[in-house]
Amino acid sequence: LLQACNLGISELSKISFDSMVYPNPCVDHATLKFISKDEWVKADVYDMNGRLIQNLTDRQLDPDKHEIAFNTEKLPLGTYQVYIRKKSGNETVKLVKLKSN
């Protein structure tokens, strides 16, 4: 038997949606959105073979919400991983690149 999992408001507030890439899937551009503390942040795009494709940031950032727009027009079609490394915790966000019209 399957058991239901009910989440109340207090449990939902503990779920973190700090980092995302939008639009996702993307065609010619995307934006990485994340939250940082007062810390050094390095964010890179990797292909599924682990090759570094693009560095998005590698610097000290103030505590705040951040958005980094980047061009994906020349990326081949496929799936990518955006790795965000920071002292407060590393994160990985999946990015899908679609064919342009």
Buried (B, 14 or more C-beta within 10 A) or exposed (E): EEEEEEEEEEEEEEEEEBBBBEEBBBBEEBBBBBBBEEEEBBBBBBBEEEEEBBEBBEEEBEEEEBEBEBEBEEBEEEEBBBBBBBEEEEBEBEBBBBEEE
